[in-house]
Amino acid sequence: MWLMMATVIHETQRVKLPYRQMERRRLVNLNKLIKDSNAICKSELRMNRRIFNILCEMVTNIGGLNGTRYTLLEEIVAMFLYTLAHQFKNRTVGSYFY
């Protein structure tokens, strides 16, 4: 019984990855979402890739938002649009983009 409980606890805990590996996974997820296919971008973010790039430029030029040390501007905008498109909470979106 203890072994089963330990197995369940181990499977539910999030494994802390090294920063480089975590960054690589985030970039792969972001590329899959934005740059691979127009259909995926439309279904997940509700806009095509060209409009998404225009929006990122507008956010930078007009709004003055820039990417941070750990998060790209495209990832910030994609997280915002994903939240609006699917009506998820920040915690859910954070785990999707983790």
C-alpha positions as CSV (number, residue, x, y, z in Angstrom):
1,M,0.0,0.0,0.0
2,W,2.9,2.4,0.8
3,L,4.4,1.6,-2.5
4,M,1.2,2.5,-4.4
5,M,0.9,5.8,-2.5
6,A,4.5,6.7,-3.2
7,T,4.0,5.9,-6.9
8,V,0.9,8.1,-7.1
9,I,2.6,11.0,-5.3
10,H,5.7,10.6,-7.5
11,E,3.6,10.7,-10.7
12,T,1.6,13.8,-9.6
13,Q,4.7,15.9,-8.7
14,R,6.1,18.1,-11.4
15,V,9.7,17.3,-12.1
16,K,12.1,20.3,-12.0
17,L,14.0,20.3,-15.3
18,P,17.2,22.2,-16.0
19,Y,16.6,25.7,-17.4
20,R,18.0,25.0,-20.8
21,Q,15.8,21.9,-21.3
22,M,12.8,23.7,-20.0
23,E,13.5,26.7,-22.3
24,R,13.9,24.3,-25.3
25,R,10.5,22.6,-24.5
26,R,8.8,26.0,-24.2
27,L,10.2,27.1,-27.6
28,V,9.1,23.9,-29.3
29,N,5.6,24.3,-27.9
30,L,5.6,28.0,-29.0
31,N,6.8,27.1,-32.5
32,K,4.2,24.4,-32.8
33,L,1.6,26.8,-31.8
34,I,2.6,29.8,-33.9
35,K,5.0,29.0,-36.7
36,D,4.2,25.5,-37.9
37,S,0.7,25.7,-39.2
38,N,-1.8,28.4,-39.9
39,A,-4.6,26.0,-39.0
40,I,-3.2,25.3,-35.5
41,C,-2.7,29.0,-34.9
42,K,-6.3,29.8,-35.9
43,S,-7.8,27.0,-33.8
44,E,-5.7,27.8,-30.7
45,L,-5.3,31.6,-30.8
46,R,-8.2,32.5,-33.1
47,M,-6.1,34.4,-35.5
48,N,-3.7,33.5,-38.3
49,R,0.1,33.8,-38.1
50,R,0.3,37.1,-40.1
51,I,-2.2,38.8,-37.9
52,F,-0.4,37.4,-34.8
53,N,2.9,38.9,-36.0
54,I,1.2,42.3,-36.7
55,L,-0.3,42.2,-33.2
56,C,3.1,41.5,-31.6
57,E,4.6,44.5,-33.5
58,M,1.7,46.7,-32.4
59,V,2.1,45.7,-28.8
60,T,5.8,46.5,-29.0
61,N,5.5,49.8,-30.9
62,I,2.3,51.3,-29.5
63,G,2.1,49.6,-26.1
64,G,5.8,49.5,-25.3
65,L,5.7,45.9,-24.1
66,N,8.9,43.9,-24.5
67,G,9.9,40.3,-23.7
68,T,11.6,39.6,-20.4
69,R,14.7,37.7,-19.6
70,Y,12.8,34.4,-19.3
71,T,9.7,35.0,-21.6
72,L,9.6,36.1,-25.2
73,L,7.1,38.7,-26.4
74,E,5.4,36.2,-28.7
75,E,4.9,33.8,-25.7
76,I,3.4,36.6,-23.6
77,V,1.0,37.6,-26.4
78,A,0.2,33.9,-27.1
79,M,-0.6,33.3,-23.4
80,F,-2.9,36.3,-23.4
81,L,-4.7,35.2,-26.5
82,Y,-5.0,31.6,-25.4
83,T,-6.6,32.8,-22.1
84,L,-9.1,34.9,-24.1
85,A,-9.8,32.3,-26.7
86,H,-10.4,29.3,-24.3
87,Q,-11.5,31.2,-21.2
88,F,-9.0,29.4,-19.0
89,K,-7.5,30.7,-15.8
90,N,-3.9,31.8,-15.5
91,R,-2.9,28.7,-13.7
92,T,-4.2,26.5,-16.5
93,V,-2.5,28.6,-19.2
94,G,0.7,28.6,-17.2
95,S,0.8,24.9,-17.0
96,Y,0.1,24.6,-20.8
97,F,2.9,27.0,-21.6
98,Y,5.3,25.5,-19.0
